[in-house]
Amino acid sequence: MAFQLLTRALRSRPDQILSSPSAFSAVRAFSSAPITATLFPGDGIGPEIAEAVKQIFREAEVPIEWEEHYVGTEVDPRTQSFLTWESLESVRRNRVGLKGPMATPIGKGHRSLNLTLRKELNLYANVRPCYSLPGYKTLYDDVNLITIRENTEGEYSGLEHQVVRGVVESLKIITRQASLRVAEYAFHYAKAHGRERVSAIHKANIMQKTDGLFLKCCREVAEKYPEITYEEVVIDNCCMMLVKNPALFDVLVMPNLYGDIISDLCAGLIGGLGLTPSCNIGEGGIALAEAVHGSAPDIAGKNLANPTALLLSGVSMLRHLELHDKADRIQKAVLDTIAEGKYRTADLGGKSTTSDFTKAICDHL
Amino acid sequence: MLEQMAKRSVPLLKQLLSSSAAASSSCSSRFTSHRSVTYMPRPGDGSPRAVTLIPGDGIGPLVTGAVEQVMEAMHAPVYFERYDVHGDMPKVPQEVIDSIKKNKVCLKGGLATPMGGGVSSLNVQLRKQLDLYASLVNCFNLPGLPTRHENVDIVVIRENTEGEYAGLEHEVVPGVVESLKVITKFCSERIAKYAFEYAYLNNRRKVTAVHKANIMKLADGLFLESCREVATKYPGIKYNEIIVDNCCMQLVSKPEQFDVMVTPNLYGNLVANTAAGIAGGTGVMPGGNVGADHAVFEQGASAGNVGNEKVTEQKKANPVALLLSSAMMLRHLQFPSFADRLETAVKHVIFEGKHRTKDLGGNSTTQEVVDAVIAALD
């Protein structure tokens, strides 16, 4: 019964995943000229699943031209990392991108790849829609929520120092500007997708000034959207309610650390990182969709990888570009293939190869 | 993966069903503890011990009242010195601290913390003043209480004094606020030692350290270093490390892989509440805070329940968590037989399923559950 309700809900709300009305992105007219998008296949299983995505998008006749960029083998002095300046310029120019899993090479003298992307493109919000996939059964069937996480500051500012031997301090920074920005995006997203409730997650009873500032900003933005219910939930309460009854939540907006933990918790509820789409929103309407799972070097090149996460992230990128009907078609094909159960990759409990799975999705289109 | 889980749980389910299908008299005998003379007290150990009692706010008075009733029914050698403390007081009154220092053991309901205002949490103050550096929550499946996850038996040991809860915040310029997270080797070492000692004394096989050292390299790195050092001194206990976001993901999919978990302050709060949620809810998980000299027992993972007015008015708070915590307290006071009797009675009431409060899916009031527990005491 829950399954039918869910499929009905998913079908009736085509703009479920992600869309970005004019206030946040350049309006894309429905032109027949192809849109250029940057593609970072990444490492490990990245190239195979990127290939799968390209194949499916081609079958669905999506008007996108991919500009592929790879992680370099030496540090580019202009960006201080393995990502070249050209790659970053390409994303800035195209305004949309899709990123596969990247393994950060170990060593000194360069910044981590994710950090580079985040800082250079000013990606301030990470949006992760989590909904139970019909047909892939986990212990939770009724998950349908979006987590929006502030991506630039908070506990992940990287400002640590050793005071004296054996005593370390780590700074958590919360600014009004960043909190307002992410709160604005959260409410705007909720309104654009017909979501009714936004919950701010915090620990302001203990961290009164920092999370207190975050809450103040959320309250200010909430006043501008009177039709959306706004509530505040303490994070430990939130964790407990999520594992007992995830249907209680709708849109969650959180600072950096809590967002990291809660979004991974929600991914765990629906089946893991191999199935979760994710999208990073930057200033000026840049959207970089990415697959958040690892690069899985042990199965790289063996045609065993599951492209679902990258595919669904690609779908969210299409919605950002307002190509809703294409997005719906591809999403439906993916969900139908998984629901059918005949072609599933190893991590979902099946035995198909990547190419079989891809072909099954193409057939479902 | 799911088929394997199902195959593993089928014999367990069969066993549970068959044993419950048997006559109820045999059911109660399953829970009766053997009356063998194993605990040899010193002469005079049976004289009543004083325990400080802080009812607190919200549901606190209800559930501590429940404990008092049950203790009296059992004629336990414990008497309570009650003190009134409320969450909006500026600090914990000195007489309460003195009483706890004299008695060494305290039982606490919950203290509500006002949000965002200038008052710091009294719970945190109490822990810091008495240096209760370890917080312990035991999350386990109760037989007879259906949950989504099986085979959960996790103990979360959380550093209780520093970390993100150091309370050191300041506004740099208007609109920019900084909060300091402090990690010291001293505190990390003693919590790691406590965790391994706990595992050793309670026959636990594995200790898992929860951290985020890939991002907070110095702070959580120091915590991990201390854990690794202590781990080398306990070669019989397995030690591994897990990043906190992966940990939460694993908790909701495969919780049976965790045994004892040791964490810094904030992650411990989240992990404890998540583990409590998957095993039946915060209404039934016991826990406490312990330091070198004192111990304060309270509801294990007390997320949000204290302020719930509707539950308080209708007197439907769940006393099970505090009852099980008071059983832990009785063991701590070296009254193991009383502790066993109390736990057996509580588990029997849960198993029967006739008297359950709202958070467990039933409709009873606190008093009804207490009466059932008293009736089940032997």
Interface residues (C-beta under 8 A of the other chain):
Chain A: K137 T138 L139 Y140 E155 Y156 G158 E160 H161 Q162 R165 G166 V167 V168 E169 S170 L171 K172 I173 I174 T175 R176 Q177 K203 A204 N205 I206 M207 Q208 K209 T210 G212 L213 L215 E232 V234 I235 D236 N237 C239 M240 M241 L242 V243 K244 L257 D260 I261 I262 S263 D264 L265 A267 G268 L269 G272 L273 G349
Chain B: M1 L2 E3 T113 P114 M115 G116 G117 G118 S120 S121 V124 R148 H149 E164 Y165 G167 E169 H170 E171 P174 G175 V176 V177 E178 S179 L180 K181 V182 I183 T184 K185 F186 K212 I215 M216 K217 L218 A219 L222 V244 D245 N246 C248 M249 Q250 L251 V252 S253 L266 Y267 N269 L270 A272 N273 T274 A276 G277 I278 G281 T282 A301 A303 G304
